[in-house]
Amino acid sequence: MSEETNLVKSAHSGLIRYSSTLVRRGLDLVHQVASTPIAAEVHAHRMRLSQLQQQAWECAYRIAAHEGGVYAIALAPDGETLASAGDDGLIKLWHLYTGEPLGILKGHTEAVLSLAFHPKTKFLVSGSSDATLKIWSLATEQPLYSIKAHKDAISAIALTPNASTLVSASHDKTVKLWNLKTGKLQRTFKHSQEVLSVALSADSQTIFSATANEMRAWHLETGKLLYQCDNGDAPLTLYQDTLVSSHEGTSIHVWQHQTGELLDVHYGYWNLTTLTLSIDGHLLASGSEDGTVKVLDLQTGKLLHILAGHEDSSWSILMPNRQTLVSASEDGTLRIWQASQAAEAIASVEWQCVYTLRGHGDCISGLTFTPKGLQLASSSEDGTIRLWNPYTGTLLHTFEGDTGGVYEVAVSPDGRLLASSGHFENSLQVFEIETQTQLYQLQGFGHLIISPDGERLISSGGGIKVWDLKTGECLRTLSPQSSVIQPIALSPDGQMLASGDRQGKISLWNLPKGELLQVFLSHSGSVEALAFSPDRQTLVSGAEDTQIRVWNLQSGTVMRTLSGHSSPVTSLSFSLGGQTLVSGATEVLIWAFDSGELLGKLDRGAVSPVAFSPDGHTVASGYDDGNNYSTVAILQQVPVWDSHRQNPKQT
């Protein structure tokens, strides 16, 4: 099964949210493999991590709130009345600190996706997949009136502070402005896609709306478009001067809300579903499709807490204060989290091997995550390539590669094709992942790269060769025929190729033209690994001399040298945002790239090769298990507790 197929089955976050009854069941791969040893190992790690995290933010209680997903929550101005809305079309009221049910509002015919309390607490506004807005009296638990507001699901609503104006956003690609007293439409703002998120500035002068691909700011009174940001999208949240949005679900962007200037970026997220700011604007809580809730200090950029407990996507979060957090999930529950005294005991997080993937019969030679990070491909000297779910440990497929041992593996950007190579001529194979069929076999061998556009395949054995990925035709050869396997790296835009040789030289090529651009002497020994930074400004090289060097591509000069390995550096990988670099030798080192600070050293089993997951949360590496290095290690960050304070219980 290809990653594309898996994505369809797990579904886009919006599809899950708004058509949850169609896709809610049968998606939990963990349950499918719960009886396997690796699943037990993964589950044990998650339980340990969950227990550590929950010592910092304890789940005070859990409410089984709705039949189906819980898509929206809102807190009344009294600070005690919590409203939840879900797939069952109901709105339920709860006491925030006791969990006591206070009432049920019935009237919508489809899932309720958005809620907002009136400042006087007595009234509540809801938006639904049935395309209606309802204004409810909490005293009678009946709607005061309904508005057939849109032509499709209402995904988000917001009220001005004086409650005179209601803003609604919809899948019908519009944002609408309503007079709350009369229910009359005042203005319509148009997008080219479904609108998924909306927010109002504190002065009620600006509306912020976001789709899956863009964010826009509008003047409320005139309807004028103030600015548009193509690198900001839903979800978004706003508190006073702080505007925060997602970007492609994998990073968080902080904006100057008046001008649209990008102020800061925080990387390391996966399929973000919701964002909310604390009452002082200092903390940002985010939810994602993996069910976790993360708490980020916006001022320092430090990830403070990861709250694990939900069994499905987290759709809505509230932070009424710095000590309380409420989360709502596709699993039908609300969780109320309280910051415990132990929360201050977290000193930092560190990278650790959290579990291993076993199955190969010889040493691991190559590792790569699929573009969305949902699968991990591993190649081995045993002649096979294995495709794993790296988060459950499930072995998805096994491909038969070169019988003399597989040297490296690569996956196409669309997740459809897998390429593998051996040590000798005629060992390059291309497979279709979904059908597990070999499409063709080529003369190339050695290191492999698939271009970002998915059109070209580059191999480095027997000379650097560029192949047409669809047809297998050799388009050009960049270096003379040789039995030597050269390390290679391709820039993120696919325009520049770097290659290294045994004399310590690095060559830079214009890939489309096949022209040699620059050559510079890099190391005192053989160059073993290369990687471009995601911003294309720097190149990193690892070598036989155990050093890692960071090069300015414009000047060809060394910006810094990273020392710490005890053996040749044979593998390098960047996190998606370029903030973190992982290097592999007979140990694995993790670096803060901008400063060169060593963040982690994994010298107890973890070895080259290495690969970063797209979300930056996971590193895969080879592992010395005492059995020919045939195991894959999964490395993640876990909390480290301050020794001067009481530690949580270990399991």
C-alpha positions as CSV (number, residue, x, y, z in Angstrom):
1,M,0.0,0.0,0.0
2,S,1.5,3.4,-1.0
3,E,1.8,6.4,1.2
4,E,-0.8,8.1,-1.0
5,T,-3.2,5.3,-0.4
6,N,-2.6,5.5,3.4
7,L,-3.2,9.2,3.3
8,V,-6.5,8.7,1.6
9,K,-7.5,6.1,4.2
10,S,-6.4,8.2,7.2
11,A,-7.9,11.3,5.4
12,H,-7.1,14.9,5.3
13,S,-7.8,16.7,8.6
14,G,-10.6,18.6,7.2
15,L,-12.3,15.6,5.7
16,I,-12.0,13.7,9.0
17,R,-13.4,16.6,10.8
18,Y,-16.4,17.3,8.6
19,S,-17.1,13.8,7.4
20,S,-16.0,11.9,10.4
21,T,-18.9,9.4,10.3
22,L,-17.5,8.1,7.1
23,V,-13.9,7.5,8.2
24,R,-13.8,7.4,11.9
25,R,-13.7,3.7,12.3
26,G,-11.0,1.2,11.3
27,L,-8.1,3.7,11.1
28,D,-6.2,2.6,14.2
29,L,-3.3,0.6,13.0
30,V,-2.0,0.1,16.5
31,H,-5.0,-2.1,17.3
32,Q,-4.5,-4.2,14.2
33,V,-1.0,-5.2,15.4
34,A,-1.6,-5.0,19.1
35,S,-0.6,-8.6,19.6
36,T,2.8,-8.3,17.9
37,P,6.1,-7.9,20.0
38,I,7.1,-4.6,18.4
39,A,3.6,-3.2,19.0
40,A,4.0,-4.1,22.7
41,E,7.4,-2.4,22.7
42,V,6.0,0.7,21.0
43,H,3.0,0.8,23.4
44,A,5.3,0.4,26.4
45,H,7.4,3.4,25.3
46,R,4.3,5.5,24.7
47,M,3.0,4.6,28.2
48,R,6.3,5.5,29.8
49,L,6.4,8.8,27.8
50,S,2.8,9.5,28.6
51,Q,3.4,8.9,32.3
52,L,6.3,11.3,32.3
53,Q,4.4,13.9,30.4
54,Q,1.3,13.6,32.5
55,Q,3.4,14.2,35.6
56,A,3.9,17.7,34.2
57,W,0.2,18.2,33.1
58,E,-2.0,15.7,34.9
59,C,-5.3,14.7,33.3
60,A,-7.6,15.8,36.2
61,Y,-10.5,14.0,34.6
62,R,-11.9,12.6,31.3
63,I,-15.4,13.1,30.0
64,A,-17.0,10.8,27.5
65,A,-18.8,13.7,25.9
66,H,-20.2,12.8,22.5
67,E,-21.1,9.9,20.2
68,G,-18.4,10.5,17.5
69,G,-15.8,13.3,17.5
70,V,-15.8,16.4,19.6
71,Y,-15.1,19.3,17.2
72,A,-15.5,22.5,19.2
73,I,-15.3,23.7,22.8
74,A,-15.9,27.1,24.3
75,L,-15.7,28.5,27.8
76,A,-18.3,31.0,29.1
77,P,-17.2,34.3,30.6
78,D,-18.0,33.0,34.1
79,G,-14.9,30.8,33.7
80,E,-16.8,27.7,34.8
81,T,-19.3,26.7,32.1
82,L,-17.8,24.6,29.4
83,A,-19.6,23.9,26.1
84,S,-18.7,21.0,23.8
85,A,-20.1,20.2,20.3
86,G,-19.7,17.1,18.2
87,D,-20.5,14.8,15.4
88,D,-23.8,13.8,17.0
89,G,-25.2,17.3,16.4
90,L,-25.5,18.0,20.1
91,I,-24.1,20.8,22.2
92,K,-23.4,19.8,25.8
93,L,-22.7,22.0,28.9
94,W,-20.3,21.0,31.7
95,H,-18.9,22.4,34.8
96,L,-15.2,22.9,34.0
97,Y,-13.7,21.9,37.3
98,T,-16.0,19.0,38.3
99,G,-17.1,17.6,35.0
100,E,-20.8,17.8,36.1
101,P,-23.2,17.8,33.1
102,L,-25.2,21.1,33.1
103,G,-27.4,20.7,30.0
104,I,-27.9,19.6,26.4
105,L,-28.8,21.8,23.4
106,K,-30.6,20.0,20.6
107,G,-31.5,21.4,17.2
108,H,-28.8,21.0,14.6
109,T,-29.3,18.2,12.1
110,E,-25.6,17.5,11.4
111,A,-22.3,17.8,13.2
112,V,-21.7,21.0,15.2
113,L,-18.3,22.4,14.2
114,S,-18.0,25.8,16.0
115,L,-19.1,27.5,19.2
116,A,-18.8,31.0,20.7
117,F,-20.2,32.4,24.0
118,H,-21.9,35.7,24.3
119,P,-20.1,38.0,26.7
120,K,-23.1,37.9,29.1
121,T,-22.9,34.0,29.3
122,K,-26.7,33.7,28.9
123,F,-26.3,33.0,25.2
124,L,-24.3,30.7,23.0
125,V,-23.8,30.7,19.2
126,S,-23.2,27.6,17.2
127,G,-22.3,26.8,13.6
128,S,-22.9,23.4,11.9
129,S,-22.4,21.2,9.0
130,D,-26.1,21.7,8.3
131,A,-25.0,25.3,7.1
132,T,-27.0,27.0,9.9
133,L,-26.1,29.4,12.7
134,K,-28.1,29.1,15.9
135,I,-28.3,31.5,18.8
136,W,-29.2,29.7,22.0
137,S,-30.7,30.7,25.3
138,L,-28.9,28.8,28.0
139,A,-31.8,29.3,30.4
140,T,-34.3,27.5,28.2
141,E,-31.8,25.4,26.3
142,Q,-33.7,26.4,23.1
143,P,-32.6,28.4,20.1
144,L,-33.7,32.0,20.0
145,Y,-33.4,32.0,16.3
146,S,-31.6,30.2,13.4
147,I,-30.0,31.6,10.3
148,K,-29.6,29.6,7.1
149,A,-26.2,31.3,6.8
150,H,-24.2,29.4,4.1
151,K,-24.4,26.9,1.3
152,D,-22.1,24.4,3.0
153,A,-20.7,23.5,6.5
154,I,-19.9,26.4,8.9
155,S,-16.4,25.6,10.0
156,A,-15.7,28.6,12.4
157,I,-17.3,31.5,14.1
158,A,-16.2,34.5,16.1
159,L,-18.0,37.3,18.0
160,T,-16.9,40.9,18.5
161,P,-16.2,41.8,22.1
162,N,-19.4,43.8,22.3
163,A,-21.3,40.9,20.8
164,S,-23.0,43.1,18.2
165,T,-21.4,41.3,15.2
166,L,-21.0,37.7,14.4
167,V,-18.5,36.4,11.8
168,S,-19.0,32.9,10.2
169,A,-16.6,31.0,7.9
170,S,-17.7,28.2,5.6
171,H,-16.8,25.5,3.2
172,D,-18.7,27.4,0.6
173,K,-15.6,29.6,0.3
174,T,-17.0,32.6,2.1
175,V,-16.8,34.6,5.3
176,K,-19.9,36.4,6.3
177,L,-20.6,39.3,8.7
178,W,-23.9,39.2,10.7
179,N,-25.8,41.6,12.9
180,L,-26.3,39.4,15.9
181,K,-29.4,41.2,17.2
182,T,-31.3,41.1,13.9
183,G,-29.7,38.2,12.2
184,K,-29.2,40.2,9.0
185,L,-26.3,39.8,6.7
186,Q,-24.0,42.8,6.6
187,R,-21.1,41.8,4.3
188,T,-19.6,38.8,2.5
189,F,-15.8,38.1,2.0
190,K,-14.8,35.6,-0.6
191,H,-12.0,33.0,-0.8
192,S,-11.1,30.6,-3.6
193,Q,-11.2,27.6,-1.3
194,E,-13.0,26.3,1.7
195,V,-12.5,28.6,4.7
196,L,-11.5,26.6,7.8
197,S,-10.6,29.2,10.4
198,V,-11.5,32.8,11.4
199,A,-10.5,35.3,14.1
200,L,-11.1,38.9,15.1
201,S,-8.6,41.6,16.2
202,A,-9.1,43.0,19.7
203,D,-10.3,46.3,18.3
204,S,-12.9,44.5,16.1
205,Q,-11.5,46.2,13.0
206,T,-9.8,43.3,11.3
207,I,-11.1,39.8,10.3
208,F,-8.5,37.1,9.8
209,S,-9.6,34.1,7.7
210,A,-7.6,31.0,6.6
211,T,-8.0,28.2,4.1
212,A,-5.8,25.2,3.7
213,N,-3.4,27.3,1.6
214,E,-3.6,30.9,2.5
215,M,-4.5,33.5,5.2
216,R,-6.2,36.8,4.5
217,A,-6.8,40.0,6.6
218,W,-9.9,42.1,5.9
219,H,-11.1,45.5,7.2
220,L,-14.4,44.7,8.9
221,E,-16.2,47.9,8.1
222,T,-15.1,48.5,4.5
223,G,-14.6,44.9,3.4
224,K,-11.2,45.8,2.0
225,L,-8.6,43.1,1.7
226,L,-5.6,44.4,3.8
227,Y,-3.1,41.6,2.9
228,Q,-2.8,38.0,2.0
229,C,-0.2,35.5,3.2
230,D,0.4,32.4,1.1
231,N,2.7,30.8,3.7
232,G,0.0,31.0,6.4
233,D,-3.0,28.8,6.6
234,A,-5.6,27.1,8.9
235,P,-5.7,26.7,11.8
236,L,-5.1,30.2,13.1
237,T,-5.5,32.0,16.5
238,L,-5.2,35.5,17.7
239,Y,-4.7,37.2,21.1
240,Q,-4.2,41.0,21.2
241,D,-1.2,41.6,18.9
242,T,-0.2,38.0,18.5
243,L,-1.4,36.2,15.4
244,V,-0.4,32.6,14.9
245,S,-1.1,30.3,12.1
246,S,-0.1,26.9,10.7
247,H,1.9,26.5,7.5
248,E,1.2,23.2,5.7
249,G,0.4,21.6,9.0
250,T,4.1,21.1,9.8
251,S,5.2,24.5,11.2
252,I,3.8,27.4,13.3
253,H,4.1,31.0,12.0
254,V,3.9,34.0,14.2
255,W,2.8,37.3,12.5
256,Q,2.5,41.0,13.1
257,H,-1.2,41.1,12.7
258,Q,-1.5,44.7,11.4
259,T,1.0,44.3,8.6
260,G,1.3,40.6,7.9
261,E,5.0,40.6,8.6
262,L,6.3,37.1,9.5
263,L,8.0,37.4,12.9
264,D,8.9,33.9,13.9
265,V,8.7,30.2,12.7
266,H,8.5,27.1,14.9
267,Y,9.2,23.8,13.2
268,G,8.6,20.2,14.2
269,Y,4.9,19.6,13.9
270,W,2.7,17.1,12.0
271,N,-0.8,17.6,10.7
272,L,-1.8,20.5,13.0
273,T,-5.5,20.7,13.6
274,T,-6.0,23.5,16.2
275,L,-4.1,26.3,17.8
276,T,-4.9,28.4,20.9
277,L,-3.1,31.0,23.0
278,S,-3.1,31.4,26.7
279,I,-4.8,34.3,28.3
280,D,-1.5,36.3,28.5
281,G,-0.5,35.3,25.0
282,H,2.8,33.7,26.1
283,L,1.9,30.1,25.7
284,L,0.6,28.4,22.5
285,A,-1.2,25.1,22.7
286,S,-1.5,23.0,19.5
287,G,-3.3,19.9,18.6
288,S,-2.6,17.4,15.8
289,E,-3.9,14.3,14.1
290,D,-1.8,12.1,16.3
291,G,-4.0,13.1,19.3
292,T,-1.2,14.9,21.2
293,V,-1.4,18.4,22.6
294,K,1.9,20.5,22.7
295,V,2.5,23.5,24.8
296,L,5.1,26.0,23.4
297,D,6.6,29.1,25.1
298,L,6.3,31.6,22.3
299,Q,8.8,34.0,23.9
300,T,11.6,31.4,24.2
301,G,10.5,29.0,21.5
302,K,10.9,26.2,23.9
303,L,8.6,23.2,23.8
304,L,7.4,22.9,27.4
305,H,5.0,20.0,27.4
306,I,3.5,17.2,25.3
307,L,0.2,15.9,26.6
308,A,-0.6,12.4,25.4
309,G,-3.9,10.7,26.2
310,H,-6.3,11.0,23.3
311,E,-6.7,8.0,21.1
312,D,-7.5,10.1,17.9
313,S,-7.1,13.6,16.5
314,S,-7.2,16.6,18.8
315,W,-9.7,19.1,17.3
316,S,-10.1,21.9,19.8
317,I,-8.2,23.3,22.8
318,L,-8.8,25.9,25.5
319,M,-6.4,27.5,27.9
320,P,-8.4,29.6,30.4
321,N,-5.2,30.1,32.4
322,R,-1.7,28.9,32.6
323,Q,-2.6,26.0,34.9
324,T,-5.6,24.6,33.0
325,L,-6.0,23.2,29.6
326,V,-9.0,21.5,27.9
327,S,-8.7,19.3,24.8
328,A,-11.4,17.8,22.6
329,S,-10.8,14.8,20.4
330,E,-12.2,12.7,17.6
331,D,-12.2,9.9,20.2
332,G,-15.4,11.5,21.6
333,T,-13.8,12.7,24.8
334,L,-12.8,15.9,26.6
335,R,-9.7,15.9,28.8
336,I,-9.2,18.5,31.4
337,W,-5.5,18.9,32.2
338,Q,-4.1,20.6,35.3
339,A,-0.5,21.8,35.6
340,S,1.0,19.9,38.6
341,Q,3.9,20.9,40.9
342,A,6.0,18.5,39.0
343,A,5.6,20.6,35.8
344,E,8.5,22.7,37.0
345,A,10.7,19.6,37.4
346,I,11.3,19.3,33.6
347,A,14.8,20.6,33.0
348,S,15.0,19.7,29.3
349,V,14.3,17.1,26.7
350,E,16.9,14.7,25.3
351,W,17.1,12.3,22.4
352,Q,16.9,8.7,23.3
353,C,16.3,5.3,21.5
354,V,12.7,4.6,22.4
355,Y,12.3,1.3,20.5
356,T,13.7,-0.7,17.7
357,L,12.5,-2.4,14.4
358,R,13.8,-5.9,13.9
359,G,13.6,-8.1,10.9
360,H,16.6,-7.7,8.6
361,G,19.2,-10.4,8.5
362,D,22.3,-8.2,8.0
363,C,23.5,-4.6,8.6
364,I,21.3,-1.7,7.7
365,S,22.7,0.2,4.7
366,G,20.1,2.9,4.0
367,L,17.1,4.7,5.6
368,T,14.6,7.2,4.3
369,F,11.2,8.4,5.5
370,T,8.4,8.8,2.9
371,P,7.6,12.5,2.2
372,K,4.7,12.7,4.7
373,G,6.6,10.7,7.3
374,L,4.0,8.0,7.5
375,Q,6.4,5.2,6.4
376,L,10.1,4.4,6.8
377,A,12.1,2.4,4.2
378,S,15.1,0.5,5.3
379,S,17.7,-1.3,3.1
380,S,20.1,-4.0,4.2
381,E,23.0,-6.0,3.1
382,D,20.6,-9.0,3.4
383,G,19.4,-8.0,-0.1
384,T,16.0,-6.7,1.0
385,I,14.2,-3.4,1.5
386,R,11.5,-3.2,4.2
387,L,8.7,-0.6,4.5
388,W,7.6,0.1,8.1
389,N,5.1,2.1,9.9
390,P,7.7,3.7,12.2
391,Y,5.2,4.7,14.8
392,T,3.6,1.3,15.4
393,G,6.4,-0.9,14.3
394,T,4.3,-2.6,11.7
395,L,6.1,-4.2,8.8
396,L,4.1,-3.2,5.7
397,H,6.1,-4.7,2.8
398,T,9.3,-6.4,2.0
399,F,11.0,-5.9,-1.4
400,E,13.6,-8.2,-2.9
401,G,16.6,-6.0,-3.9
402,D,20.0,-7.0,-5.2
403,T,21.2,-10.4,-3.9
404,G,24.6,-9.0,-3.3
405,G,23.2,-6.6,-0.8
406,V,21.3,-3.3,-1.1
407,Y,23.4,-0.2,-0.8
408,E,20.8,2.5,-0.5
409,V,17.1,3.3,-0.9
410,A,15.1,6.3,-2.0
411,V,11.4,7.1,-2.3
412,S,9.7,9.5,-4.8
413,P,8.1,12.7,-3.6
414,D,4.6,11.4,-4.2
415,G,5.3,8.3,-2.2
416,R,4.5,6.0,-5.1
417,L,7.9,4.7,-6.2
418,L,10.8,3.1,-4.4
419,A,14.3,2.9,-5.8
420,S,17.1,0.7,-4.5
421,S,20.7,0.1,-5.5
422,G,23.4,-2.4,-4.9
423,H,27.2,-2.4,-4.8
424,F,27.8,-3.3,-8.4
425,E,26.6,-2.6,-12.0
426,N,23.0,-3.5,-13.0
427,S,21.7,-3.4,-9.5
428,L,19.5,-0.3,-9.6
429,Q,15.8,-1.3,-9.3
430,V,12.6,0.8,-9.3
431,F,9.5,-0.6,-7.6
432,E,5.9,0.6,-7.5
433,I,5.1,0.6,-3.7
434,E,1.3,-0.1,-3.9
435,T,1.6,-3.2,-6.1
436,Q,5.1,-4.2,-4.9
437,T,6.1,-4.8,-8.5
438,Q,9.5,-4.0,-10.1
439,L,9.1,-1.6,-12.9
440,Y,12.6,-1.8,-14.3
441,Q,16.3,-2.5,-13.6
442,L,19.2,-0.2,-14.6
443,Q,23.0,-0.4,-14.8
444,G,23.5,2.2,-12.0
445,F,24.5,1.5,-8.4
446,G,25.7,3.2,-5.3
447,H,24.1,6.3,-3.7
448,L,20.6,7.3,-4.9
449,I,18.6,10.5,-5.0
450,I,15.2,11.2,-6.5
451,S,14.7,14.8,-7.6
452,P,12.1,17.0,-5.8
453,D,9.9,17.1,-8.9
454,G,9.9,13.3,-9.1
455,E,11.2,13.2,-12.7
456,R,14.9,12.3,-12.3
457,L,16.8,9.6,-10.5
458,I,20.5,10.1,-9.7
459,S,23.0,7.3,-9.0
460,S,26.6,7.7,-8.0
461,G,28.3,4.4,-8.8
462,G,30.2,4.0,-12.1
463,G,30.1,7.7,-12.5
464,I,27.2,10.1,-11.6
465,K,24.3,9.2,-13.8
466,V,21.0,11.0,-14.3
467,W,18.0,8.8,-15.2
468,D,14.5,9.5,-16.3
469,L,12.5,8.1,-13.4
470,K,9.5,7.2,-15.5
471,T,11.2,5.5,-18.4
472,G,14.6,4.4,-17.0
473,E,16.5,6.2,-19.8
474,C,19.9,7.6,-18.9
475,L,19.8,11.3,-19.6
476,R,23.4,12.2,-18.9
477,T,26.6,11.2,-17.1
478,L,28.2,13.9,-15.0
479,S,31.5,12.3,-14.1
480,P,33.8,9.7,-15.7
481,Q,33.1,6.0,-15.5
482,S,34.5,4.6,-12.2
483,S,34.0,1.7,-9.8
484,V,34.2,4.2,-6.9
485,I,30.9,5.1,-5.3
486,Q,30.7,8.8,-4.6
487,P,28.6,10.5,-2.0
488,I,26.0,12.9,-3.5
489,A,23.4,15.4,-2.4
490,L,20.8,17.4,-4.2
491,S,19.6,20.9,-3.3
492,P,16.0,21.3,-2.2
493,D,15.1,23.0,-5.5
494,G,16.7,20.2,-7.5
495,Q,19.0,22.6,-9.3
496,M,22.4,21.9,-7.7
497,L,24.1,18.5,-7.2
498,A,27.1,18.1,-4.8
499,S,29.5,15.1,-5.1
500,G,32.5,14.1,-3.0
501,D,35.6,12.0,-3.8
502,R,38.3,10.0,-2.0
503,Q,40.8,12.9,-2.3
504,G,38.6,15.1,0.0
505,K,37.2,17.3,-2.9
506,I,33.6,18.5,-3.3
507,S,32.2,19.3,-6.7
508,L,29.1,21.4,-7.4
509,W,27.1,20.8,-10.5
510,N,24.3,22.5,-12.3
511,L,22.1,19.5,-12.6
512,P,19.7,20.6,-15.4
513,K,22.6,21.6,-17.6
514,G,25.2,19.1,-16.5
515,E,27.8,21.8,-15.9
516,L,30.5,21.7,-13.3
517,L,30.2,24.9,-11.3
518,Q,32.8,24.8,-8.6
519,V,35.4,22.4,-7.0
520,F,36.9,22.9,-3.5
521,L,39.1,20.9,-1.2
522,S,37.1,20.0,1.8
523,H,38.8,17.4,4.0
524,S,42.1,15.6,4.6
525,G,40.5,12.3,3.8
526,S,37.7,10.8,1.7
527,V,34.4,12.6,1.7
528,E,31.7,10.2,2.9
529,A,28.5,12.1,3.3
530,L,26.9,15.3,2.0
531,A,23.6,17.3,2.7
532,F,22.2,20.6,1.6
533,S,20.5,22.8,4.2
534,P,16.7,23.3,3.4
535,D,17.3,27.0,2.6
536,R,20.0,26.0,0.0
537,Q,22.5,28.4,1.5
538,T,24.9,25.9,3.0
539,L,26.3,22.5,2.3
540,V,27.4,20.1,5.0
541,S,30.1,17.4,4.5
542,G,31.1,14.5,6.6
543,A,34.4,12.7,6.0
544,E,36.9,10.0,6.8
545,D,38.7,12.5,9.1
546,T,35.7,12.3,11.5
547,Q,34.9,16.0,10.9
548,I,31.7,17.7,9.8
549,R,32.2,20.9,7.8
550,V,29.6,23.6,7.0
551,W,30.2,25.4,3.8
552,N,28.9,28.7,2.5
553,L,27.8,27.9,-1.1
554,Q,28.3,31.4,-2.4
555,S,31.9,31.8,-1.2
556,G,33.0,28.2,-1.0
557,T,34.4,28.8,2.4
558,V,34.1,26.8,5.6
559,M,31.7,28.5,8.1
560,R,32.3,26.1,10.9
561,T,33.6,22.6,11.7
562,L,31.7,20.3,14.0
563,S,33.8,17.8,15.9
564,G,32.6,15.0,18.1
565,H,32.7,11.7,16.1
566,S,35.3,9.1,16.8
567,S,35.1,7.5,13.3
568,P,34.3,8.5,9.7
569,V,31.0,10.4,9.3
570,T,29.1,8.4,6.7
571,S,25.5,9.8,7.0
572,L,23.9,13.3,7.4
573,S,20.3,14.4,7.5
574,F,18.5,17.7,8.2
575,S,15.2,18.3,9.9
576,L,12.6,19.9,7.7
577,G,13.2,23.4,9.0
578,G,16.9,23.0,8.9
579,Q,17.3,23.8,12.6
580,T,18.6,20.4,13.5
581,L,21.3,18.2,11.9
582,V,21.8,14.5,12.7
583,S,25.1,12.8,11.8
584,G,25.9,9.1,11.8
585,A,29.1,7.2,12.3
586,T,29.8,4.5,15.0
587,E,27.6,6.9,17.1
588,V,24.8,9.3,16.3
589,L,25.1,13.0,17.1
590,I,22.4,15.6,17.0
591,W,23.3,19.2,16.5
592,A,21.6,22.6,16.7
593,F,22.6,23.7,13.2
594,D,22.8,27.5,13.6
595,S,24.9,27.4,16.7
596,G,26.8,24.1,16.2
597,E,25.8,23.1,19.7
598,L,25.7,19.4,20.4
599,L,22.2,18.5,21.5
600,G,22.5,14.8,21.9
601,K,24.9,11.9,21.6
602,L,23.6,8.4,21.1
603,D,26.7,6.2,21.5
604,R,24.9,3.1,23.0
605,G,23.9,1.2,20.0
606,A,22.8,3.9,17.5
607,V,25.0,4.0,14.3
608,S,25.0,5.2,10.7
609,P,22.9,5.5,8.5
610,V,20.5,8.2,9.8
611,A,17.3,9.9,8.6
612,F,15.1,12.7,10.0
613,S,11.3,12.4,9.8
614,P,9.7,15.3,8.0
615,D,8.1,16.6,11.2
616,G,11.5,16.7,13.0
617,H,10.3,14.6,15.9
618,T,11.8,11.3,15.0
619,V,15.3,10.1,13.9
620,A,15.8,6.6,12.4
621,S,19.3,5.1,12.6
622,G,21.1,1.8,12.3
623,Y,21.5,0.0,15.6
624,D,24.2,-2.2,17.1
625,D,22.1,-5.0,18.5
626,G,24.9,-7.5,18.6
627,N,23.5,-9.1,15.5
628,N,25.4,-7.6,12.5
629,Y,23.8,-4.2,13.0
630,S,20.6,-5.5,11.4
631,T,18.2,-3.4,13.6
632,V,16.7,0.0,13.0
633,A,16.6,2.4,16.0
634,I,13.7,4.9,16.4
635,L,15.0,8.0,18.3
636,Q,12.7,10.6,19.9
637,Q,12.9,13.4,22.4
638,V,11.9,12.5,26.0
639,P,11.7,14.7,29.1
640,V,14.7,15.0,31.4
641,W,13.8,15.8,35.0
642,D,15.6,18.3,37.3
643,S,17.6,16.3,39.8
644,H,16.9,19.0,42.5
645,R,13.2,18.3,42.4
646,Q,11.2,15.2,42.9
647,N,11.3,12.9,39.9
648,P,8.2,11.3,38.6
649,K,7.8,7.5,38.9
650,Q,9.6,5.5,36.3
651,T,8.1,2.3,34.9
